[in-house]
Amino acid sequence: MACTRDCAFFDIIQQAFPNAKITLYDSDYQALASVVSGENQYFIGNNITTGHCISKYFSQSLVIAHYFRQQEQHNRFVTRDDRPELHQLFDRFIHAVDSDTAMRIMQNWLNRGDLSFL
């Protein structure tokens, strides 16, 4: 199984797959390339950055097969301190979207393969 060295949920992966041989890579690209080459059978990573990397470099050879929902995931927006109204707007919007809708939005983005806006 391929994973990046800086994976924020590496300990969760180890707990969920205690017998897996996990190979660490410096980037999503390197880890995904190892799956294409047959060095690894699977890759686990962040769904947004992974989807972007697949659509940009591996659209003819890889697809996202499963979402690993072992942990609660959070997407974040960063705003400037001098723009509190923007921060409040994002907070209101994010809190208004339920988790099922958020998953459908992300799935739609990934299905389109166009994550260039990220």
Secondary structure, DSSP 8 states (H G I E B T S, - for coil): -EEETT-TTHHHHHHH-TT---EEESSHHHHHHHHHTTS-S-B---HHHHHHHHHHH-TTT--------SS---------TT-HHHHHHHHHHHHHS-HHHHHHHHHHHHHHT--TT-
